[in-house]
């Protein structure tokens, strides 16, 4: 008699219709989608060097990401800070003296720093050290880069990033 009851209970269980609850799965997929979109949108915006510039390439497995920063571009004929010419170069070399060149770059970086402070005085980023992206042609000599990095450090830009191309 107990055997018949067991068979009857099993038959009742099989006749019930199973429903799939997808609410929890939809929540999980929504969270994953929001996370992926957020991480994609916080990446660095488009940085486009001038046509005459050839950036050096790097072959590294590092996962360093670029942050929003002031862009300083070193070309064959001059230095641009935020697309504004600040110093003249002759074939990547100093036109006059290294001291005069460094002074011009320093003044431009200090002007940008003051301008950024006025733009966002209550910002948390205004209290931290500002970032500087240095885009230099691969033929730029070390002496020119050294003068620019000295000027940047003197202006308070202690977080410098050199922009390079990573072959895919």
Legacy VTK file of the C-alpha trace (Angstrom):
# vtk DataFile Version 3.0
C-alpha trace
ASCII
DATASET POLYDATA
POINTS 168 float
0.000 0.000 0.000
2.828 2.369 0.767
4.326 1.590 -2.651
1.109 2.706 -4.408
1.106 5.975 -2.483
4.708 6.690 -3.497
3.913 6.087 -7.149
0.898 8.327 -6.922
2.896 11.158 -5.315
5.581 10.861 -8.002
2.955 10.990 -10.746
1.489 14.183 -9.235
4.934 15.802 -9.089
5.606 15.103 -12.767
2.303 16.588 -13.894
3.053 19.982 -12.326
4.277 22.544 -14.804
7.746 23.994 -14.140
8.210 27.726 -14.680
11.513 29.521 -15.053
12.006 32.634 -12.976
14.145 34.968 -15.106
13.813 38.074 -12.951
17.004 37.306 -11.039
18.932 36.546 -14.220
17.725 39.776 -15.821
18.919 41.708 -12.763
22.347 40.092 -12.964
22.677 40.824 -16.695
21.599 44.422 -16.131
24.251 44.885 -13.459
26.923 43.369 -15.711
25.838 45.582 -18.623
25.950 48.740 -16.493
29.400 47.790 -15.174
30.759 47.198 -18.690
29.302 50.435 -20.046
30.642 52.410 -17.098
34.150 50.977 -17.464
34.063 51.669 -21.209
32.929 55.265 -20.801
35.625 56.163 -18.246
38.444 55.479 -20.710
40.602 58.216 -22.153
39.127 60.346 -24.863
40.593 60.536 -28.320
44.145 61.898 -28.538
45.209 62.694 -32.074
48.802 63.725 -32.799
49.523 66.081 -35.677
50.280 64.583 -39.079
53.992 65.356 -38.896
54.351 63.471 -35.596
55.367 59.838 -35.404
54.849 58.460 -31.901
57.204 55.745 -30.631
55.783 52.259 -30.224
56.026 49.997 -27.218
55.901 46.241 -26.855
54.802 45.714 -23.286
52.122 43.662 -21.588
51.442 46.359 -19.007
47.842 47.450 -18.532
48.499 51.131 -17.758
45.592 53.358 -18.665
45.687 57.024 -19.532
43.874 59.528 -17.391
42.416 62.885 -18.328
45.269 65.365 -18.326
46.786 68.404 -19.954
48.424 67.459 -23.264
51.900 68.763 -24.139
52.980 67.980 -27.704
56.617 68.079 -28.834
57.097 68.299 -32.583
59.960 69.015 -34.951
59.220 72.741 -35.055
57.813 73.522 -31.631
56.028 72.692 -28.408
52.247 72.916 -28.023
50.443 73.029 -24.697
46.758 72.244 -25.101
47.033 72.925 -28.875
48.611 76.366 -28.234
52.203 77.007 -29.446
54.468 77.985 -26.557
58.056 77.458 -27.743
59.835 77.158 -31.067
62.177 74.277 -31.901
64.501 73.933 -34.868
64.709 70.295 -35.944
63.795 69.207 -32.373
66.582 71.424 -30.961
66.434 74.662 -28.990
66.152 77.798 -31.101
67.970 80.007 -28.596
69.178 78.545 -25.295
67.912 75.692 -23.170
67.207 78.059 -20.262
65.032 80.348 -22.413
63.184 77.354 -23.848
62.566 75.884 -20.380
61.328 79.264 -19.136
58.743 79.532 -21.966
57.446 76.000 -21.333
57.344 76.608 -17.574
55.321 79.820 -17.996
52.812 78.067 -20.270
52.374 75.149 -17.839
51.910 77.519 -14.906
49.252 79.482 -16.872
47.376 76.237 -17.588
47.590 75.175 -13.955
46.161 78.504 -12.774
43.434 78.332 -15.441
42.439 74.832 -14.299
42.313 75.907 -10.654
39.977 78.794 -11.508
37.771 76.497 -13.579
37.266 73.907 -10.799
38.165 75.469 -7.431
35.996 73.144 -5.311
36.995 70.001 -7.169
38.836 67.200 -5.420
41.158 66.960 -8.449
42.223 70.578 -7.978
43.772 69.646 -4.633
45.813 66.761 -6.018
48.817 67.010 -8.275
47.843 67.648 -11.880
48.559 65.127 -14.630
50.464 65.854 -17.838
50.495 63.779 -21.021
53.645 64.289 -23.084
53.321 63.407 -26.774
56.737 63.539 -28.391
57.888 62.449 -31.822
60.074 59.353 -31.712
63.001 61.416 -33.064
62.883 63.917 -30.180
66.277 64.007 -28.460
66.568 63.302 -24.757
67.903 66.805 -24.016
64.653 68.364 -25.268
62.498 65.922 -23.293
64.621 66.493 -20.187
64.138 70.276 -20.413
60.370 69.803 -20.812
60.142 67.369 -17.895
62.179 69.746 -15.692
59.795 72.591 -16.545
56.793 70.358 -15.833
58.177 69.257 -12.473
58.919 72.875 -11.537
55.332 73.832 -12.473
54.022 71.098 -10.153
53.196 68.404 -12.705
54.651 65.383 -10.936
52.539 62.750 -12.683
53.881 62.639 -16.245
52.827 60.077 -18.820
54.606 59.628 -22.133
52.217 58.728 -24.937
53.329 55.818 -27.120
51.684 53.572 -29.707
51.060 49.964 -28.786
51.024 47.714 -31.851
47.995 45.429 -31.979
LINES 1 169
168 0 1 2 3 4 5 6 7 8 9 10 11 12 13 14 15 16 17 18 19 20 21 22 23 24 25 26 27 28 29 30 31 32 33 34 35 36 37 38 39 40 41 42 43 44 45 46 47 48 49 50 51 52 53 54 55 56 57 58 59 60 61 62 63 64 65 66 67 68 69 70 71 72 73 74 75 76 77 78 79 80 81 82 83 84 85 86 87 88 89 90 91 92 93 94 95 96 97 98 99 100 101 102 103 104 105 106 107 108 109 110 111 112 113 114 115 116 117 118 119 120 121 122 123 124 125 126 127 128 129 130 131 132 133 134 135 136 137 138 139 140 141 142 143 144 145 146 147 148 149 150 151 152 153 154 155 156 157 158 159 160 161 162 163 164 165 166 167
